[in-house]
Amino acid sequence: MLLDRKKINRISRWFAIALATIFALSGILLGVGSKVGGNIFAGCAQSTPSADSQSSVGDRESYFLTQLKQNPKDTDAMLQLANLYAGSNVKRYQDAITWFNKYLQIVPNSAEVRLRMGSIYMTDLNDPASAVKVLTDATKIDPGNADAYVQLGLAAKAALQNQVAIQAWNKYLQLQPNGSYAADIKNQINQLEHPASSNTGTTGTSTAPAASAPAAPAAPAP
């Protein structure tokens, strides 16, 4: 059966939850861990009341902004601030995107951050076209990441960029021919390549309108 809207949303939401969980864990590590050079999930030098998970949103925001005022290239603080803004209790998603982009100006080859941005564009900002751009960059940086191609295909389909979706999903099938989503994705590719035949009954008469682009998935649970 075809990969319907609910299934597309479910797959996209799964990736959004997974990415949000990774970044939430990174936030905890950044608040209480020790600094590890070159790791985007590295922690602050030491835990402080103004930055830990028990502090108020305002206190944490002030703390990281102060860190950035002292060192405008503090990538740890940039990630923490972006994660804070992207939280379901804050929902300042455009501000999160702004700080993720600032991070990418210093660490341009981060596929993980682009995947997180793609999730925000899709699940929170309902902006699949922007998601396509950052996810395309993520696949160029990490061409062996099969999950990134699934996300790119979902975003491209939602943005009505069907050829981009087909190419992304075919790449996923090359990397994971027996992957969890392989059967559904093959059906979805067939639907995009042959929309007329996929929406006609046995008599050859159309029985349903062409499938529309999937709605933006619900925001992931915190």
PyMOL commands that place a pseudoatom at each C-alpha (Angstrom):
pseudoatom trace, name=CA, resn=MET, resi=1, chain=A, elem=C, hetatm=0, pos=[0.000, 0.000, 0.000]
pseudoatom trace, name=CA, resn=LEU, resi=2, chain=A, elem=C, hetatm=0, pos=[1.096, 3.558, -0.611]
pseudoatom trace, name=CA, resn=LEU, resi=3, chain=A, elem=C, hetatm=0, pos=[2.985, 5.552, 1.956]
pseudoatom trace, name=CA, resn=ASP, resi=4, chain=A, elem=C, hetatm=0, pos=[0.012, 7.726, 3.033]
pseudoatom trace, name=CA, resn=ARG, resi=5, chain=A, elem=C, hetatm=0, pos=[0.111, 11.067, 4.795]
pseudoatom trace, name=CA, resn=LYS, resi=6, chain=A, elem=C, hetatm=0, pos=[-0.141, 9.581, 8.295]
pseudoatom trace, name=CA, resn=LYS, resi=7, chain=A, elem=C, hetatm=0, pos=[2.758, 7.223, 7.611]
pseudoatom trace, name=CA, resn=ILE, resi=8, chain=A, elem=C, hetatm=0, pos=[4.865, 10.033, 6.157]
pseudoatom trace, name=CA, resn=ASN, resi=9, chain=A, elem=C, hetatm=0, pos=[4.134, 12.174, 9.207]
pseudoatom trace, name=CA, resn=ARG, resi=10, chain=A, elem=C, hetatm=0, pos=[4.936, 9.266, 11.508]
pseudoatom trace, name=CA, resn=ILE, resi=11, chain=A, elem=C, hetatm=0, pos=[8.315, 8.651, 9.862]
pseudoatom trace, name=CA, resn=SER, resi=12, chain=A, elem=C, hetatm=0, pos=[9.166, 12.355, 9.897]
pseudoatom trace, name=CA, resn=ARG, resi=13, chain=A, elem=C, hetatm=0, pos=[8.118, 12.668, 13.520]
pseudoatom trace, name=CA, resn=TRP, resi=14, chain=A, elem=C, hetatm=0, pos=[10.276, 9.682, 14.463]
pseudoatom trace, name=CA, resn=PHE, resi=15, chain=A, elem=C, hetatm=0, pos=[13.328, 11.416, 13.056]
pseudoatom trace, name=CA, resn=ALA, resi=16, chain=A, elem=C, hetatm=0, pos=[12.358, 14.683, 14.720]
pseudoatom trace, name=CA, resn=ILE, resi=17, chain=A, elem=C, hetatm=0, pos=[12.042, 12.968, 18.102]
pseudoatom trace, name=CA, resn=ALA, resi=18, chain=A, elem=C, hetatm=0, pos=[15.362, 11.176, 17.626]
pseudoatom trace, name=CA, resn=LEU, resi=19, chain=A, elem=C, hetatm=0, pos=[17.152, 14.396, 16.709]
pseudoatom trace, name=CA, resn=ALA, resi=20, chain=A, elem=C, hetatm=0, pos=[15.500, 16.330, 19.511]
pseudoatom trace, name=CA, resn=THR, resi=21, chain=A, elem=C, hetatm=0, pos=[16.558, 13.628, 21.982]
pseudoatom trace, name=CA, resn=ILE, resi=22, chain=A, elem=C, hetatm=0, pos=[20.169, 13.799, 20.776]
pseudoatom trace, name=CA, resn=PHE, resi=23, chain=A, elem=C, hetatm=0, pos=[20.231, 17.558, 21.170]
pseudoatom trace, name=CA, resn=ALA, resi=24, chain=A, elem=C, hetatm=0, pos=[18.481, 17.391, 24.541]
pseudoatom trace, name=CA, resn=LEU, resi=25, chain=A, elem=C, hetatm=0, pos=[21.147, 14.999, 25.762]
pseudoatom trace, name=CA, resn=SER, resi=26, chain=A, elem=C, hetatm=0, pos=[23.809, 17.308, 24.380]
pseudoatom trace, name=CA, resn=GLY, resi=27, chain=A, elem=C, hetatm=0, pos=[22.235, 20.138, 26.357]
pseudoatom trace, name=CA, resn=ILE, resi=28, chain=A, elem=C, hetatm=0, pos=[22.564, 18.162, 29.574]
pseudoatom trace, name=CA, resn=LEU, resi=29, chain=A, elem=C, hetatm=0, pos=[26.179, 17.342, 28.797]
pseudoatom trace, name=CA, resn=LEU, resi=30, chain=A, elem=C, hetatm=0, pos=[26.917, 20.933, 27.941]
pseudoatom trace, name=CA, resn=GLY, resi=31, chain=A, elem=C, hetatm=0, pos=[25.440, 22.097, 31.217]
pseudoatom trace, name=CA, resn=VAL, resi=32, chain=A, elem=C, hetatm=0, pos=[27.203, 19.696, 33.555]
pseudoatom trace, name=CA, resn=GLY, resi=33, chain=A, elem=C, hetatm=0, pos=[30.053, 18.044, 31.682]
pseudoatom trace, name=CA, resn=SER, resi=34, chain=A, elem=C, hetatm=0, pos=[33.641, 18.966, 31.029]
pseudoatom trace, name=CA, resn=LYS, resi=35, chain=A, elem=C, hetatm=0, pos=[34.870, 20.625, 27.865]
pseudoatom trace, name=CA, resn=VAL, resi=36, chain=A, elem=C, hetatm=0, pos=[36.126, 18.265, 25.156]
pseudoatom trace, name=CA, resn=GLY, resi=37, chain=A, elem=C, hetatm=0, pos=[37.839, 19.914, 22.220]
pseudoatom trace, name=CA, resn=GLY, resi=38, chain=A, elem=C, hetatm=0, pos=[36.170, 19.626, 18.815]
pseudoatom trace, name=CA, resn=ASN, resi=39, chain=A, elem=C, hetatm=0, pos=[33.048, 17.803, 20.047]
pseudoatom trace, name=CA, resn=ILE, resi=40, chain=A, elem=C, hetatm=0, pos=[29.790, 19.656, 19.364]
pseudoatom trace, name=CA, resn=PHE, resi=41, chain=A, elem=C, hetatm=0, pos=[28.328, 17.975, 22.422]
pseudoatom trace, name=CA, resn=ALA, resi=42, chain=A, elem=C, hetatm=0, pos=[31.204, 19.109, 24.633]
pseudoatom trace, name=CA, resn=GLY, resi=43, chain=A, elem=C, hetatm=0, pos=[30.322, 20.566, 28.013]
pseudoatom trace, name=CA, resn=CYS, resi=44, chain=A, elem=C, hetatm=0, pos=[30.958, 23.809, 29.769]
pseudoatom trace, name=CA, resn=ALA, resi=45, chain=A, elem=C, hetatm=0, pos=[34.015, 23.894, 31.987]
pseudoatom trace, name=CA, resn=GLN, resi=46, chain=A, elem=C, hetatm=0, pos=[31.856, 23.388, 35.069]
pseudoatom trace, name=CA, resn=SER, resi=47, chain=A, elem=C, hetatm=0, pos=[28.231, 23.345, 36.088]
pseudoatom trace, name=CA, resn=THR, resi=48, chain=A, elem=C, hetatm=0, pos=[26.768, 26.618, 37.292]
pseudoatom trace, name=CA, resn=PRO, resi=49, chain=A, elem=C, hetatm=0, pos=[23.327, 27.313, 38.771]
pseudoatom trace, name=CA, resn=SER, resi=50, chain=A, elem=C, hetatm=0, pos=[22.523, 29.763, 35.984]
pseudoatom trace, name=CA, resn=ALA, resi=51, chain=A, elem=C, hetatm=0, pos=[23.084, 27.205, 33.238]
pseudoatom trace, name=CA, resn=ASP, resi=52, chain=A, elem=C, hetatm=0, pos=[21.850, 23.868, 34.586]
pseudoatom trace, name=CA, resn=SER, resi=53, chain=A, elem=C, hetatm=0, pos=[18.505, 22.288, 33.726]
pseudoatom trace, name=CA, resn=GLN, resi=54, chain=A, elem=C, hetatm=0, pos=[16.939, 23.496, 36.981]
pseudoatom trace, name=CA, resn=SER, resi=55, chain=A, elem=C, hetatm=0, pos=[17.481, 27.159, 36.130]
pseudoatom trace, name=CA, resn=SER, resi=56, chain=A, elem=C, hetatm=0, pos=[14.763, 29.239, 34.546]
pseudoatom trace, name=CA, resn=VAL, resi=57, chain=A, elem=C, hetatm=0, pos=[14.702, 29.807, 30.806]
pseudoatom trace, name=CA, resn=GLY, resi=58, chain=A, elem=C, hetatm=0, pos=[15.556, 33.459, 31.367]
pseudoatom trace, name=CA, resn=ASP, resi=59, chain=A, elem=C, hetatm=0, pos=[18.534, 32.619, 33.559]
pseudoatom trace, name=CA, resn=ARG, resi=60, chain=A, elem=C, hetatm=0, pos=[19.913, 30.135, 31.051]
pseudoatom trace, name=CA, resn=GLU, resi=61, chain=A, elem=C, hetatm=0, pos=[19.394, 32.544, 28.179]
pseudoatom trace, name=CA, resn=SER, resi=62, chain=A, elem=C, hetatm=0, pos=[21.214, 35.309, 30.065]
pseudoatom trace, name=CA, resn=TYR, resi=63, chain=A, elem=C, hetatm=0, pos=[24.038, 32.950, 30.963]
pseudoatom trace, name=CA, resn=PHE, resi=64, chain=A, elem=C, hetatm=0, pos=[24.694, 31.822, 27.393]
pseudoatom trace, name=CA, resn=LEU, resi=65, chain=A, elem=C, hetatm=0, pos=[24.340, 35.332, 25.990]
pseudoatom trace, name=CA, resn=THR, resi=66, chain=A, elem=C, hetatm=0, pos=[26.929, 36.476, 28.541]
pseudoatom trace, name=CA, resn=GLN, resi=67, chain=A, elem=C, hetatm=0, pos=[29.222, 33.655, 27.482]
pseudoatom trace, name=CA, resn=LEU, resi=68, chain=A, elem=C, hetatm=0, pos=[28.853, 34.737, 23.863]
pseudoatom trace, name=CA, resn=LYS, resi=69, chain=A, elem=C, hetatm=0, pos=[29.474, 38.369, 24.711]
pseudoatom trace, name=CA, resn=GLN, resi=70, chain=A, elem=C, hetatm=0, pos=[32.742, 37.342, 26.333]
pseudoatom trace, name=CA, resn=ASN, resi=71, chain=A, elem=C, hetatm=0, pos=[33.604, 34.981, 23.475]
pseudoatom trace, name=CA, resn=PRO, resi=72, chain=A, elem=C, hetatm=0, pos=[31.571, 35.488, 20.269]
pseudoatom trace, name=CA, resn=LYS, resi=73, chain=A, elem=C, hetatm=0, pos=[32.977, 32.224, 18.888]
pseudoatom trace, name=CA, resn=ASP, resi=74, chain=A, elem=C, hetatm=0, pos=[31.872, 30.034, 21.793]
pseudoatom trace, name=CA, resn=THR, resi=75, chain=A, elem=C, hetatm=0, pos=[30.240, 27.263, 19.775]
pseudoatom trace, name=CA, resn=ASP, resi=76, chain=A, elem=C, hetatm=0, pos=[29.121, 25.369, 22.877]
pseudoatom trace, name=CA, resn=ALA, resi=77, chain=A, elem=C, hetatm=0, pos=[27.115, 28.386, 24.030]
pseudoatom trace, name=CA, resn=MET, resi=78, chain=A, elem=C, hetatm=0, pos=[25.655, 28.806, 20.529]
pseudoatom trace, name=CA, resn=LEU, resi=79, chain=A, elem=C, hetatm=0, pos=[24.362, 25.238, 20.525]
pseudoatom trace, name=CA, resn=GLN, resi=80, chain=A, elem=C, hetatm=0, pos=[22.998, 25.545, 24.029]
pseudoatom trace, name=CA, resn=LEU, resi=81, chain=A, elem=C, hetatm=0, pos=[21.200, 28.759, 23.191]
pseudoatom trace, name=CA, resn=ALA, resi=82, chain=A, elem=C, hetatm=0, pos=[19.771, 27.299, 19.971]
pseudoatom trace, name=CA, resn=ASN, resi=83, chain=A, elem=C, hetatm=0, pos=[18.585, 24.190, 21.819]
pseudoatom trace, name=CA, resn=LEU, resi=84, chain=A, elem=C, hetatm=0, pos=[17.025, 26.364, 24.495]
pseudoatom trace, name=CA, resn=TYR, resi=85, chain=A, elem=C, hetatm=0, pos=[15.076, 28.380, 21.940]
pseudoatom trace, name=CA, resn=ALA, resi=86, chain=A, elem=C, hetatm=0, pos=[13.978, 25.220, 20.105]
pseudoatom trace, name=CA, resn=GLY, resi=87, chain=A, elem=C, hetatm=0, pos=[12.550, 23.675, 23.275]
pseudoatom trace, name=CA, resn=SER, resi=88, chain=A, elem=C, hetatm=0, pos=[8.837, 22.934, 23.351]
pseudoatom trace, name=CA, resn=ASN, resi=89, chain=A, elem=C, hetatm=0, pos=[8.454, 25.181, 26.403]
pseudoatom trace, name=CA, resn=VAL, resi=90, chain=A, elem=C, hetatm=0, pos=[10.077, 28.136, 24.617]
pseudoatom trace, name=CA, resn=LYS, resi=91, chain=A, elem=C, hetatm=0, pos=[9.195, 27.685, 20.919]
pseudoatom trace, name=CA, resn=ARG, resi=92, chain=A, elem=C, hetatm=0, pos=[11.406, 30.483, 19.615]
pseudoatom trace, name=CA, resn=TYR, resi=93, chain=A, elem=C, hetatm=0, pos=[12.192, 28.444, 16.544]
pseudoatom trace, name=CA, resn=GLN, resi=94, chain=A, elem=C, hetatm=0, pos=[13.433, 31.264, 14.318]
pseudoatom trace, name=CA, resn=ASP, resi=95, chain=A, elem=C, hetatm=0, pos=[15.864, 32.308, 17.042]
pseudoatom trace, name=CA, resn=ALA, resi=96, chain=A, elem=C, hetatm=0, pos=[17.028, 28.696, 17.242]
pseudoatom trace, name=CA, resn=ILE, resi=97, chain=A, elem=C, hetatm=0, pos=[17.639, 28.672, 13.488]
pseudoatom trace, name=CA, resn=THR, resi=98, chain=A, elem=C, hetatm=0, pos=[19.569, 31.943, 13.782]
pseudoatom trace, name=CA, resn=TRP, resi=99, chain=A, elem=C, hetatm=0, pos=[21.964, 30.491, 16.351]
pseudoatom trace, name=CA, resn=PHE, resi=100, chain=A, elem=C, hetatm=0, pos=[22.368, 27.212, 14.522]
pseudoatom trace, name=CA, resn=ASN, resi=101, chain=A, elem=C, hetatm=0, pos=[23.366, 29.244, 11.464]
pseudoatom trace, name=CA, resn=LYS, resi=102, chain=A, elem=C, hetatm=0, pos=[25.869, 31.209, 13.548]
pseudoatom trace, name=CA, resn=TYR, resi=103, chain=A, elem=C, hetatm=0, pos=[27.308, 27.897, 14.686]
pseudoatom trace, name=CA, resn=LEU, resi=104, chain=A, elem=C, hetatm=0, pos=[27.580, 26.722, 11.076]
pseudoatom trace, name=CA, resn=GLN, resi=105, chain=A, elem=C, hetatm=0, pos=[29.547, 29.829, 10.176]
pseudoatom trace, name=CA, resn=ILE, resi=106, chain=A, elem=C, hetatm=0, pos=[32.270, 28.517, 12.502]
pseudoatom trace, name=CA, resn=VAL, resi=107, chain=A, elem=C, hetatm=0, pos=[31.704, 24.767, 12.077]
pseudoatom trace, name=CA, resn=PRO, resi=108, chain=A, elem=C, hetatm=0, pos=[30.467, 24.545, 8.458]
pseudoatom trace, name=CA, resn=ASN, resi=109, chain=A, elem=C, hetatm=0, pos=[30.717, 20.764, 8.089]
pseudoatom trace, name=CA, resn=SER, resi=110, chain=A, elem=C, hetatm=0, pos=[28.210, 19.754, 10.742]
pseudoatom trace, name=CA, resn=ALA, resi=111, chain=A, elem=C, hetatm=0, pos=[25.618, 17.428, 9.232]
pseudoatom trace, name=CA, resn=GLU, resi=112, chain=A, elem=C, hetatm=0, pos=[24.040, 16.891, 12.665]
pseudoatom trace, name=CA, resn=VAL, resi=113, chain=A, elem=C, hetatm=0, pos=[23.125, 20.549, 13.094]
pseudoatom trace, name=CA, resn=ARG, resi=114, chain=A, elem=C, hetatm=0, pos=[21.649, 20.669, 9.600]
pseudoatom trace, name=CA, resn=LEU, resi=115, chain=A, elem=C, hetatm=0, pos=[19.529, 17.616, 10.352]
pseudoatom trace, name=CA, resn=ARG, resi=116, chain=A, elem=C, hetatm=0, pos=[18.274, 19.334, 13.489]
pseudoatom trace, name=CA, resn=MET, resi=117, chain=A, elem=C, hetatm=0, pos=[17.480, 22.464, 11.493]
pseudoatom trace, name=CA, resn=GLY, resi=118, chain=A, elem=C, hetatm=0, pos=[15.635, 20.385, 8.907]
pseudoatom trace, name=CA, resn=SER, resi=119, chain=A, elem=C, hetatm=0, pos=[13.526, 18.879, 11.667]
pseudoatom trace, name=CA, resn=ILE, resi=120, chain=A, elem=C, hetatm=0, pos=[12.631, 22.331, 13.002]
pseudoatom trace, name=CA, resn=TYR, resi=121, chain=A, elem=C, hetatm=0, pos=[11.741, 23.624, 9.545]
pseudoatom trace, name=CA, resn=MET, resi=122, chain=A, elem=C, hetatm=0, pos=[9.474, 20.627, 8.941]
pseudoatom trace, name=CA, resn=THR, resi=123, chain=A, elem=C, hetatm=0, pos=[7.863, 20.007, 12.318]
pseudoatom trace, name=CA, resn=ASP, resi=124, chain=A, elem=C, hetatm=0, pos=[7.751, 23.473, 13.856]
pseudoatom trace, name=CA, resn=LEU, resi=125, chain=A, elem=C, hetatm=0, pos=[7.937, 26.106, 11.108]
pseudoatom trace, name=CA, resn=ASN, resi=126, chain=A, elem=C, hetatm=0, pos=[6.055, 24.286, 8.316]
pseudoatom trace, name=CA, resn=ASP, resi=127, chain=A, elem=C, hetatm=0, pos=[8.742, 25.395, 5.879]
pseudoatom trace, name=CA, resn=PRO, resi=128, chain=A, elem=C, hetatm=0, pos=[9.640, 22.315, 3.803]
pseudoatom trace, name=CA, resn=ALA, resi=129, chain=A, elem=C, hetatm=0, pos=[11.480, 24.342, 1.141]
pseudoatom trace, name=CA, resn=SER, resi=130, chain=A, elem=C, hetatm=0, pos=[13.993, 25.553, 3.735]
pseudoatom trace, name=CA, resn=ALA, resi=131, chain=A, elem=C, hetatm=0, pos=[14.211, 22.018, 5.098]
pseudoatom trace, name=CA, resn=VAL, resi=132, chain=A, elem=C, hetatm=0, pos=[15.131, 20.775, 1.616]
pseudoatom trace, name=CA, resn=LYS, resi=133, chain=A, elem=C, hetatm=0, pos=[18.025, 23.233, 1.437]
pseudoatom trace, name=CA, resn=VAL, resi=134, chain=A, elem=C, hetatm=0, pos=[19.633, 22.317, 4.756]
pseudoatom trace, name=CA, resn=LEU, resi=135, chain=A, elem=C, hetatm=0, pos=[18.986, 18.591, 4.348]
pseudoatom trace, name=CA, resn=THR, resi=136, chain=A, elem=C, hetatm=0, pos=[20.523, 18.634, 0.881]
pseudoatom trace, name=CA, resn=ASP, resi=137, chain=A, elem=C, hetatm=0, pos=[23.641, 20.169, 2.428]
pseudoatom trace, name=CA, resn=ALA, resi=138, chain=A, elem=C, hetatm=0, pos=[23.576, 17.504, 5.154]
pseudoatom trace, name=CA, resn=THR, resi=139, chain=A, elem=C, hetatm=0, pos=[23.599, 14.698, 2.573]
pseudoatom trace, name=CA, resn=LYS, resi=140, chain=A, elem=C, hetatm=0, pos=[26.529, 16.313, 0.766]
pseudoatom trace, name=CA, resn=ILE, resi=141, chain=A, elem=C, hetatm=0, pos=[28.504, 16.480, 4.006]
pseudoatom trace, name=CA, resn=ASP, resi=142, chain=A, elem=C, hetatm=0, pos=[27.527, 12.978, 5.118]
pseudoatom trace, name=CA, resn=PRO, resi=143, chain=A, elem=C, hetatm=0, pos=[26.599, 11.054, 1.944]
pseudoatom trace, name=CA, resn=GLY, resi=144, chain=A, elem=C, hetatm=0, pos=[26.482, 7.747, 3.770]
pseudoatom trace, name=CA, resn=ASN, resi=145, chain=A, elem=C, hetatm=0, pos=[23.734, 8.831, 6.166]
pseudoatom trace, name=CA, resn=ALA, resi=146, chain=A, elem=C, hetatm=0, pos=[20.708, 6.883, 4.937]
pseudoatom trace, name=CA, resn=ASP, resi=147, chain=A, elem=C, hetatm=0, pos=[18.314, 8.528, 7.398]
pseudoatom trace, name=CA, resn=ALA, resi=148, chain=A, elem=C, hetatm=0, pos=[19.198, 11.956, 6.025]
pseudoatom trace, name=CA, resn=TYR, resi=149, chain=A, elem=C, hetatm=0, pos=[17.926, 10.881, 2.607]
pseudoatom trace, name=CA, resn=VAL, resi=150, chain=A, elem=C, hetatm=0, pos=[14.634, 9.740, 4.121]
pseudoatom trace, name=CA, resn=GLN, resi=151, chain=A, elem=C, hetatm=0, pos=[14.205, 13.155, 5.724]
pseudoatom trace, name=CA, resn=LEU, resi=152, chain=A, elem=C, hetatm=0, pos=[15.211, 14.935, 2.531]
pseudoatom trace, name=CA, resn=GLY, resi=153, chain=A, elem=C, hetatm=0, pos=[12.655, 12.927, 0.568]
pseudoatom trace, name=CA, resn=LEU, resi=154, chain=A, elem=C, hetatm=0, pos=[9.897, 13.787, 3.039]
pseudoatom trace, name=CA, resn=ALA, resi=155, chain=A, elem=C, hetatm=0, pos=[10.780, 17.481, 2.935]
pseudoatom trace, name=CA, resn=ALA, resi=156, chain=A, elem=C, hetatm=0, pos=[11.031, 17.526, -0.863]
pseudoatom trace, name=CA, resn=LYS, resi=157, chain=A, elem=C, hetatm=0, pos=[7.660, 15.820, -1.271]
pseudoatom trace, name=CA, resn=ALA, resi=158, chain=A, elem=C, hetatm=0, pos=[6.072, 18.314, 1.117]
pseudoatom trace, name=CA, resn=ALA, resi=159, chain=A, elem=C, hetatm=0, pos=[7.666, 21.135, -0.902]
pseudoatom trace, name=CA, resn=LEU, resi=160, chain=A, elem=C, hetatm=0, pos=[6.277, 19.602, -4.133]
pseudoatom trace, name=CA, resn=GLN, resi=161, chain=A, elem=C, hetatm=0, pos=[9.826, 18.968, -5.370]
pseudoatom trace, name=CA, resn=ASN, resi=162, chain=A, elem=C, hetatm=0, pos=[9.010, 15.472, -6.537]
pseudoatom trace, name=CA, resn=GLN, resi=163, chain=A, elem=C, hetatm=0, pos=[12.175, 14.814, -8.529]
pseudoatom trace, name=CA, resn=VAL, resi=164, chain=A, elem=C, hetatm=0, pos=[14.306, 15.759, -5.530]
pseudoatom trace, name=CA, resn=ALA, resi=165, chain=A, elem=C, hetatm=0, pos=[12.237, 13.411, -3.378]
pseudoatom trace, name=CA, resn=ILE, resi=166, chain=A, elem=C, hetatm=0, pos=[12.653, 10.558, -5.873]
pseudoatom trace, name=CA, resn=GLN, resi=167, chain=A, elem=C, hetatm=0, pos=[16.416, 11.071, -6.069]
pseudoatom trace, name=CA, resn=ALA, resi=168, chain=A, elem=C, hetatm=0, pos=[16.749, 11.231, -2.275]
pseudoatom trace, name=CA, resn=TRP, resi=169, chain=A, elem=C, hetatm=0, pos=[14.692, 8.108, -1.707]
pseudoatom trace, name=CA, resn=ASN, resi=170, chain=A, elem=C, hetatm=0, pos=[16.522, 6.201, -4.445]
pseudoatom trace, name=CA, resn=LYS, resi=171, chain=A, elem=C, hetatm=0, pos=[19.759, 7.073, -2.658]
pseudoatom trace, name=CA, resn=TYR, resi=172, chain=A, elem=C, hetatm=0, pos=[18.285, 5.710, 0.557]
pseudoatom trace, name=CA, resn=LEU, resi=173, chain=A, elem=C, hetatm=0, pos=[17.425, 2.468, -1.248]
pseudoatom trace, name=CA, resn=GLN, resi=174, chain=A, elem=C, hetatm=0, pos=[20.996, 2.234, -2.540]
pseudoatom trace, name=CA, resn=LEU, resi=175, chain=A, elem=C, hetatm=0, pos=[22.316, 2.554, 1.001]
pseudoatom trace, name=CA, resn=GLN, resi=176, chain=A, elem=C, hetatm=0, pos=[19.607, 0.502, 2.717]
pseudoatom trace, name=CA, resn=PRO, resi=177, chain=A, elem=C, hetatm=0, pos=[17.940, -1.795, 0.144]
pseudoatom trace, name=CA, resn=ASN, resi=178, chain=A, elem=C, hetatm=0, pos=[16.381, -3.807, 2.960]
pseudoatom trace, name=CA, resn=GLY, resi=179, chain=A, elem=C, hetatm=0, pos=[15.925, -0.908, 5.353]
pseudoatom trace, name=CA, resn=SER, resi=180, chain=A, elem=C, hetatm=0, pos=[12.928, -0.331, 7.576]
pseudoatom trace, name=CA, resn=TYR, resi=181, chain=A, elem=C, hetatm=0, pos=[11.330, 2.076, 5.127]
pseudoatom trace, name=CA, resn=ALA, resi=182, chain=A, elem=C, hetatm=0, pos=[12.415, 0.396, 1.888]
pseudoatom trace, name=CA, resn=ALA, resi=183, chain=A, elem=C, hetatm=0, pos=[9.043, -1.112, 0.933]
pseudoatom trace, name=CA, resn=ASP, resi=184, chain=A, elem=C, hetatm=0, pos=[7.074, 2.039, 1.699]
pseudoatom trace, name=CA, resn=ILE, resi=185, chain=A, elem=C, hetatm=0, pos=[9.566, 4.247, -0.068]
pseudoatom trace, name=CA, resn=LYS, resi=186, chain=A, elem=C, hetatm=0, pos=[9.491, 2.078, -3.195]
pseudoatom trace, name=CA, resn=ASN, resi=187, chain=A, elem=C, hetatm=0, pos=[5.707, 2.473, -3.292]
pseudoatom trace, name=CA, resn=GLN, resi=188, chain=A, elem=C, hetatm=0, pos=[6.003, 6.203, -2.748]
pseudoatom trace, name=CA, resn=ILE, resi=189, chain=A, elem=C, hetatm=0, pos=[8.534, 6.546, -5.559]
pseudoatom trace, name=CA, resn=ASN, resi=190, chain=A, elem=C, hetatm=0, pos=[6.183, 4.617, -7.835]
pseudoatom trace, name=CA, resn=GLN, resi=191, chain=A, elem=C, hetatm=0, pos=[3.358, 6.972, -6.897]
pseudoatom trace, name=CA, resn=LEU, resi=192, chain=A, elem=C, hetatm=0, pos=[5.441, 10.029, -7.710]
pseudoatom trace, name=CA, resn=GLU, resi=193, chain=A, elem=C, hetatm=0, pos=[6.684, 8.578, -10.998]
pseudoatom trace, name=CA, resn=HIS, resi=194, chain=A, elem=C, hetatm=0, pos=[3.277, 7.284, -12.099]
pseudoatom trace, name=CA, resn=PRO, resi=195, chain=A, elem=C, hetatm=0, pos=[0.646, 9.449, -10.399]
pseudoatom trace, name=CA, resn=ALA, resi=196, chain=A, elem=C, hetatm=0, pos=[-2.111, 8.575, -12.873]
pseudoatom trace, name=CA, resn=SER, resi=197, chain=A, elem=C, hetatm=0, pos=[-1.795, 4.809, -12.524]
pseudoatom trace, name=CA, resn=SER, resi=198, chain=A, elem=C, hetatm=0, pos=[-1.506, 4.995, -8.759]
pseudoatom trace, name=CA, resn=ASN, resi=199, chain=A, elem=C, hetatm=0, pos=[-4.840, 6.832, -8.520]
pseudoatom trace, name=CA, resn=THR, resi=200, chain=A, elem=C, hetatm=0, pos=[-7.013, 4.836, -10.902]
pseudoatom trace, name=CA, resn=GLY, resi=201, chain=A, elem=C, hetatm=0, pos=[-9.253, 1.893, -10.202]
pseudoatom trace, name=CA, resn=THR, resi=202, chain=A, elem=C, hetatm=0, pos=[-9.384, -1.441, -11.991]
pseudoatom trace, name=CA, resn=THR, resi=203, chain=A, elem=C, hetatm=0, pos=[-11.683, -0.022, -14.666]
pseudoatom trace, name=CA, resn=GLY, resi=204, chain=A, elem=C, hetatm=0, pos=[-9.182, 2.690, -15.541]
pseudoatom trace, name=CA, resn=THR, resi=205, chain=A, elem=C, hetatm=0, pos=[-11.401, 5.428, -14.155]
pseudoatom trace, name=CA, resn=SER, resi=206, chain=A, elem=C, hetatm=0, pos=[-9.883, 7.778, -11.629]
pseudoatom trace, name=CA, resn=THR, resi=207, chain=A, elem=C, hetatm=0, pos=[-11.146, 6.946, -8.139]
pseudoatom trace, name=CA, resn=ALA, resi=208, chain=A, elem=C, hetatm=0, pos=[-9.186, 9.438, -6.045]
pseudoatom trace, name=CA, resn=PRO, resi=209, chain=A, elem=C, hetatm=0, pos=[-7.463, 12.787, -6.524]
pseudoatom trace, name=CA, resn=ALA, resi=210, chain=A, elem=C, hetatm=0, pos=[-3.678, 12.928, -6.748]
pseudoatom trace, name=CA, resn=ALA, resi=211, chain=A, elem=C, hetatm=0, pos=[-2.006, 12.701, -3.371]
pseudoatom trace, name=CA, resn=SER, resi=212, chain=A, elem=C, hetatm=0, pos=[-1.269, 16.082, -1.873]
pseudoatom trace, name=CA, resn=ALA, resi=213, chain=A, elem=C, hetatm=0, pos=[1.916, 17.045, -0.121]
pseudoatom trace, name=CA, resn=PRO, resi=214, chain=A, elem=C, hetatm=0, pos=[1.928, 15.840, 3.496]
pseudoatom trace, name=CA, resn=ALA, resi=215, chain=A, elem=C, hetatm=0, pos=[1.080, 18.295, 6.208]
pseudoatom trace, name=CA, resn=ALA, resi=216, chain=A, elem=C, hetatm=0, pos=[3.873, 19.363, 8.522]
pseudoatom trace, name=CA, resn=PRO, resi=217, chain=A, elem=C, hetatm=0, pos=[4.244, 16.712, 11.244]
pseudoatom trace, name=CA, resn=ALA, resi=218, chain=A, elem=C, hetatm=0, pos=[3.333, 17.575, 14.806]
pseudoatom trace, name=CA, resn=ALA, resi=219, chain=A, elem=C, hetatm=0, pos=[6.126, 18.963, 16.948]
pseudoatom trace, name=CA, resn=PRO, resi=220, chain=A, elem=C, hetatm=0, pos=[8.039, 16.226, 18.808]
pseudoatom trace, name=CA, resn=ALA, resi=221, chain=A, elem=C, hetatm=0, pos=[7.311, 15.663, 22.450]
pseudoatom trace, name=CA, resn=PRO, resi=222, chain=A, elem=C, hetatm=0, pos=[9.953, 17.078, 24.820]
for i in range(1, 222): cmd.bond("trace and resi %d" % i, "trace and resi %d" % (i + 1))
show_as sticks, trace
zoom trace
